Amino acid sequence: MKAGMSLELQGIGASDGLFLGPVRSLHAVTKRRIPSSDSVAEREALTAAIAAAIAELSDLMTQVDGDAADILAFQVAMLEDDSLSAPALASIETGEPADIAWTAALHPEIEGYEASDDDYFRARAADLKDLRDRVLRHLVGEAETSRSDGMVLVGDDLAPTIFLETDWSRGGAIALSGGSTTSHVAMLARARGIPMVVGLGDAIVGSTGMLAIDGATGRVIVDPHPDECSNFRIRHAADVERRRAENHHLLDPARRGSGERIEILINVAAVEELDHIDVRSCDGIGLMRSEFLFRDGAPLPDEEQQYKAYRRFVEWADGRPVTIRTLDIGGDKPVSGLTPVGERNPFLGLRGVRLTLSRPDVFRTQLRALARTAAHGPLKIMIPMVTIPAELDQTAELLDACVAELAQEGIAAIRPPLGIMVEVPAVAIAPDFFSKADFFSIGSNDLTQYVTATSRDDANVAPLNDAGHPAVTRLIASVAGYGRAQGIPVSLCGDMASDPQFLEGLLDAGLSSLSVAPARLGRIKAALRTL
């Protein structure tokens, strides 16, 4: 690139926000260990390096909580699993140096994750690379590169521990040639409000100057010229001021400019999120993603664990409605021991209610926990990926049986309202087939993906994955109209509800209930006042 010339790249926005700052490149370990030619010494060196890595991660765990602590605990568990180090130790016995043996042992594991058709599995490759490099640094005696704050971290991918070890107090951003919107670090970035763009390709690798990051649009400017920097700083200042103004009305009821009251609920996944949300800022919880209680590689949560978690959401809501979605795994959210392995197209395979109905033992445990939770407040149960009426009927029968069992056991329980997600085109086209549902909640993310036949995580087709496509908006209006005519409540809980550009269209379509990301509450309420 010529001096004074900027380069504009288009990736996939993984975390909202604007940032302009210098590059901090992320590098893999390149230093080699001086071999001792003693298999006992090499074995001891690897064992010590793994122990040191575990100690580092355990120390970092004491500084975080919630999802961040869970991610670190998962990494510690992997390092403590002898099956991870066994191939390397076996190679050392044949004369391989410890660092070569460790790298070679993890290489096929990492390659397997990277080659997966499943975006979730590809995202886990970053975790394994992090474990590989952390142990290698101890083996070769290479100090961790200091990561200054106020910079843009640039690389192929980013490990969650690097994110957690970085001081973000002066801001910063992340720009990756690869990466994924479903990775652990993307989840952490969204929770902390750190702008992040993935899928930028090789052009971002080797950048050394300044980067302007737009996490919402996925747009990145490499070495912006002075006018571009000036414009970007103006946009950033306006964004900060806008967020401040939006939050001014955060605790006010959500109303249109005409005074019409609109129900604004929130989407949540983890109990820890509630600690950062004022319950007065919303009308309740429109989507609690229960699948985040089911950690891949961890034991399945039993009835008591689920009951305690669900009850926490209901108690926090303080009389406001809480809608909990039953286990929505499969697709981009596999769970070992539950989801099928090797599906050719996981998004069209055994996922959502299709999967839970095939595992009644798991489904009954969750439904029992939910029925018990309903005794503590206004809880509603929502079924994901419904395609045919029989799935609703079978779930209702199972729920009724669970409530009857609990009554016989003398355990307090209530039969909650049972509704469905409208995310499969078959349901959106013919909602009248599902008149037994107590409510509808439109999942705009999957509905858009299925209607437009485009993956929402693929930069190559990102322009086609448009929630504003007329086919999508017509289906939303049709479902809302049917619900209004039949007296069935209809809400929308996908990302579309959190985007002000779609707000007027959703209300004109007949919706008066939206469930949004907690971070967008102020923005949506402010936008409503202008309508």
ABEGO torsion letter per residue (X at the ends): XBBGBBBBBBBBBABBEBBBBBBBBBBBBABBBBBAGBAAAAAAAAAAAAAAAAAAAAAAAAABBEAAAAAAAAAAAAAABAAAAAAAAAAAAAGBBAAAAAAAAAAAAAAAAAABABAAAAAAAAAAAAAAAAAAAAAAGBBBBBBBBGBBBBBABBBAAAAAABBAAAEEBBBBABEBAABAAAAAAAAAGBBBBBGAEAAABGBABBBBBBAAAGBBBBGBBAAAAAAAAAAAAAAAAAAAAAAAAAABBBBBAAGBBBBBBBBBABAAAAAABBAAABAEBABBBAAAABBBGBBBBBAAAAAAAAAAAAAAAGGBBBBBBBBBBEEABBBBGABBBGBABAAABBBEAAAAAABAAAAAAAAAAAAAAAAAEBBBBBBBGBABAAAAAAAAAAAAAAAAAAAAAGBBBBBBBBBBBBABAAAAABAAAAAABABBBBBAAAAAAAAAGBBAABAAAAAABBAABAAAAAAAAAAAAAAAAAGBBBBBABAAAABAAAAAAAAAAGBABBBBBAAAAAAAAAAAAAX
